[in-house]
């Protein structure tokens, strides 16, 4: 039985190709665009690895805060509306914890080398 490479393996091979064979051969705008492509693929790779778990945890936190079970998009709209209408106190510890954790989860995917993210992550 032959197993095809996983999505992660395919993306990793393209990233390695860009890093090892392409970028050094380019100059100027094409080199910059190759770096952008490599960075974009790294984001996609992190999304594949982390996004399902992150979304599940976000949905669980929102369900607990709002006492409902809808899509993440619907619950985020409800959360914003409830904050705007003072139905949820912005000083609510559960809300603050949710917003902090959601931000950290999104930064881990989009900007894992951001100094503020690294400082907070190293506190844990």
C-alpha positions in Angstrom: 0.0 0.0 0.0 1.4 3.4 -1.0 0.5 6.3 1.2 0.7 9.7 -0.4 2.5 12.5 1.5 0.4 14.4 4.0 -0.5 18.0 3.4 2.0 19.0 6.0 4.8 17.0 4.3 3.9 18.6 0.9 4.0 22.1 2.3 7.2 21.5 4.2 8.9 20.2 1.0 7.9 23.4 -0.8 9.2 25.6 2.1 12.5 23.7 2.0 12.7 24.1 -1.7 12.2 27.8 -1.5 14.7 28.2 1.3 17.4 25.9 -0.1 17.1 26.3 -3.9 15.1 29.4 -4.8 15.6 32.4 -2.5 19.3 32.6 -2.7 19.1 32.7 -6.5 16.8 35.7 -6.6 17.3 39.4 -6.2 15.1 42.4 -5.4 11.3 42.1 -5.7 11.4 38.4 -6.8 13.5 37.5 -3.7 11.1 39.5 -1.5 8.0 37.7 -3.0 9.7 34.3 -2.5 10.1 35.2 1.2 6.5 36.2 1.3 5.5 32.9 -0.3 7.6 30.9 2.2 6.2 32.8 5.1 2.6 32.3 3.8 3.2 28.6 3.5 4.6 28.5 7.1 1.3 30.1 8.3 -0.7 27.5 6.3 1.4 24.8 7.9 0.7 26.1 11.4 -3.0 26.4 10.6 -3.1 22.7 9.6 -1.3 21.8 12.8 -3.0 24.1 15.3 -6.3 25.6 14.0 -8.7 22.7 14.7 -7.7 22.5 18.4 -7.6 26.3 18.8 -11.1 26.7 17.2 -12.5 23.9 19.4 -11.1 25.6 22.6 -12.4 29.0 21.5 -15.8 27.5 20.7 -15.9 25.8 24.2 -15.0 29.1 25.9 -17.6 31.1 24.0 -20.3 28.4 24.7 -19.5 28.6 28.4 -19.6 32.4 28.5 -22.7 32.8 26.4 -24.5 29.6 27.5 -25.3 28.6 23.9 -23.9 26.4 21.2 -23.7 28.0 17.8 -20.9 28.6 15.3 -17.8 30.5 16.4 -18.8 33.3 14.1 -22.3 33.6 15.5 -21.1 33.4 19.1 -18.4 36.1 18.4 -21.1 38.4 17.1 -23.2 37.6 20.2 -20.3 38.3 22.4 -19.6 41.7 20.8 -23.3 42.6 21.0 -23.4 41.6 24.6 -20.3 43.6 25.5 -21.7 46.6 23.5 -25.1 46.3 25.3 -23.4 45.9 28.7 -24.9 42.4 29.1 -21.3 41.2 29.7 -19.1 43.2 31.9 -15.7 43.9 30.2 -14.0 43.2 33.6 -15.5 39.7 33.8 -12.6 37.4 34.5 -14.0 34.6 32.3 -14.2 37.1 29.4 -10.7 38.4 29.9 -9.3 34.9 30.1 -11.1 33.9 26.9 -9.8 37.0 25.0 -6.3 36.4 26.2 -6.3 32.7 25.3 -7.9 33.4 21.9 -5.3 36.1 21.1 -2.4 33.8 22.1 -3.8 30.9 20.0 -4.1 33.2 17.0 -0.7 34.6 17.5 0.8 31.1 17.7 -0.5 30.6 14.1 0.1 34.0 12.6 3.0 35.5 14.4 4.8 32.9 16.6 8.0 35.0 16.7 6.3 38.2 17.9 8.2 39.3 21.0 5.0 40.0 23.0 3.7 36.5 22.2 7.0 34.9 23.2 7.2 36.8 26.4 3.8 35.7 27.5 4.3 32.1 26.3 7.5 31.9 28.3 5.6 33.0 31.5 3.5 29.8 31.3 
